Amino acid sequence: MNENNIKEEKNNNENTHTYDNGFHPKEVILKPDYVFYHHGFWFWLINKITVYVSSFFLFFPKFFWWGFRVKGKKNKKHIKSCLIISNHTLPSDIFLIKTSIKTKKVYMTSLQSNMGFGLISTYFRWGGAVPIPDDMGMLLKFNKRTYEEIKRGSSILFYPEAALVPYCDHIRPFMPGVFHYAYGSTKKIVPMVFTYHKPKGWYKLTRRGKPVVHLNILEPYYMDDSINKKLSMEKAKNELEKIMGDYFIKNSDFYYDKDGNKIN
């Protein structure tokens, strides 16, 4: 197997869902008339309630248990009619992002299977979660609705790494999906990076060997519309991988290079 094949196999493994938290959802089948993006006064009222309820219950663990901090708060102002991307390294990262930008109207994409946890999934949906369909026919409908939603001014969170890898020590290769949506609509992407830091003081007791978590909101990236879609997508993918990867290496206490060699 040559070097390129080895790297391709490694990348495919890193973008495959293998994480198992021990809870297994019921089978989820999306009906043909499934509404991906809810709107209206009542939806956004309940959405705000779920976000603030989540913020209340997460307050203690975020600041006294995980050592959670948000950096780059000035860049929140750019979260409007945009795509948000983040590395996917915590089971709770979707809640950490949502409660950190709770004044913003943001939808969050998720696995279709995550809609199979009963009342928890209902709460998740009211919080703004949108399932990415497994079925090709429904996926086409999802694509259409997503383009429409971005063009009407909504912001949507995607995880370009696709798979959840807890406490992953590097930025993994991105999948192209989010760049399709960005090029065909807003062109603006706001990157966020979870970084991990050595526990100090109180957190040496609460973290017990696990790192402290920081969420970093970076400056917006604009896709190049002076070139064709394929080239623009490839350029954005490569540049954002580098921007987020370099930021992670510079600011995180725990990281590896793309070949799995420990740097620090």
ChimeraX attribute file (.defattr): number of C-alpha atoms within 10 A of each C-alpha:
attribute: neighborCount
match mode: 1-to-1
recipient: residues
	/A:1	5
	/A:2	6
	/A:3	8
	/A:4	9
	/A:5	10
	/A:6	12
	/A:7	13
	/A:8	12
	/A:9	11
	/A:10	16
	/A:11	17
	/A:12	12
	/A:13	12
	/A:14	19
	/A:15	18
	/A:16	13
	/A:17	12
	/A:18	11
	/A:19	11
	/A:20	8
	/A:21	7
	/A:22	6
	/A:23	7
	/A:24	11
	/A:25	13
	/A:26	12
	/A:27	11
	/A:28	14
	/A:29	14
	/A:30	15
	/A:31	8
	/A:32	9
	/A:33	8
	/A:34	11
	/A:35	13
	/A:36	21
	/A:37	17
	/A:38	14
	/A:39	9
	/A:40	7
	/A:41	8
	/A:42	10
	/A:43	14
	/A:44	16
	/A:45	11
	/A:46	15
	/A:47	21
	/A:48	19
	/A:49	14
	/A:50	19
	/A:51	22
	/A:52	17
	/A:53	13
	/A:54	17
	/A:55	18
	/A:56	11
	/A:57	10
	/A:58	16
	/A:59	14
	/A:60	12
	/A:61	12
	/A:62	17
	/A:63	14
	/A:64	14
	/A:65	17
	/A:66	18
	/A:67	20
	/A:68	16
	/A:69	15
	/A:70	15
	/A:71	13
	/A:72	12
	/A:73	13
	/A:74	10
	/A:75	15
	/A:76	17
	/A:77	10
	/A:78	14
	/A:79	21
	/A:80	19
	/A:81	21
	/A:82	26
	/A:83	27
	/A:84	25
	/A:85	21
	/A:86	23
	/A:87	28
	/A:88	24
	/A:89	22
	/A:90	16
	/A:91	14
	/A:92	10
	/A:93	17
	/A:94	21
	/A:95	17
	/A:96	21
	/A:97	20
	/A:98	22
	/A:99	20
	/A:100	17
	/A:101	16
	/A:102	16
	/A:103	12
	/A:104	16
	/A:105	18
	/A:106	24
	/A:107	24
	/A:108	21
	/A:109	17
	/A:110	20
	/A:111	16
	/A:112	17
	/A:113	18
	/A:114	21
	/A:115	24
	/A:116	17
	/A:117	17
	/A:118	12
	/A:119	10
	/A:120	11
	/A:121	16
	/A:122	13
	/A:123	17
	/A:124	22
	/A:125	22
	/A:126	20
	/A:127	24
	/A:128	25
	/A:129	25
	/A:130	25
	/A:131	19
	/A:132	17
	/A:133	21
	/A:134	14
	/A:135	11
	/A:136	9
	/A:137	10
	/A:138	17
	/A:139	14
	/A:140	12
	/A:141	16
	/A:142	20
	/A:143	16
	/A:144	12
	/A:145	15
	/A:146	20
	/A:147	18
	/A:148	16
	/A:149	18
	/A:150	20
	/A:151	16
	/A:152	12
	/A:153	14
	/A:154	21
	/A:155	25
	/A:156	25
	/A:157	26
	/A:158	21
	/A:159	21
	/A:160	22
	/A:161	23
	/A:162	21
	/A:163	19
	/A:164	21
	/A:165	20
	/A:166	13
	/A:167	18
	/A:168	19
	/A:169	21
	/A:170	21
	/A:171	26
	/A:172	23
	/A:173	21
	/A:174	20
	/A:175	15
	/A:176	15
	/A:177	14
	/A:178	20
	/A:179	25
	/A:180	16
	/A:181	20
	/A:182	22
	/A:183	22
	/A:184	14
	/A:185	20
	/A:186	21
	/A:187	21
	/A:188	22
	/A:189	28
	/A:190	23
	/A:191	23
	/A:192	22
	/A:193	24
	/A:194	26
	/A:195	26
	/A:196	22
	/A:197	15
	/A:198	15
	/A:199	19
	/A:200	12
	/A:201	7
	/A:202	11
	/A:203	19
	/A:204	15
	/A:205	11
	/A:206	16
	/A:207	17
	/A:208	9
	/A:209	11
	/A:210	15
	/A:211	21
	/A:212	24
	/A:213	22
	/A:214	21
	/A:215	21
	/A:216	23
	/A:217	23
	/A:218	21
	/A:219	16
	/A:220	19
	/A:221	17
	/A:222	15
	/A:223	21
	/A:224	16
	/A:225	13
	/A:226	8
	/A:227	11
	/A:228	10
	/A:229	16
	/A:230	11
	/A:231	13
	/A:232	19
	/A:233	23
	/A:234	13
	/A:235	16
	/A:236	21
	/A:237	20
	/A:238	13
	/A:239	14
	/A:240	18
	/A:241	20
	/A:242	14
	/A:243	16
	/A:244	23
	/A:245	20
	/A:246	14
	/A:247	18
	/A:248	22
	/A:249	19
	/A:250	11
	/A:251	16
	/A:252	22
	/A:253	16
	/A:254	19
	/A:255	23
	/A:256	15
	/A:257	15
	/A:258	16
	/A:259	9
	/A:260	11
	/A:261	9
	/A:262	11
	/A:263	10
	/A:264	10
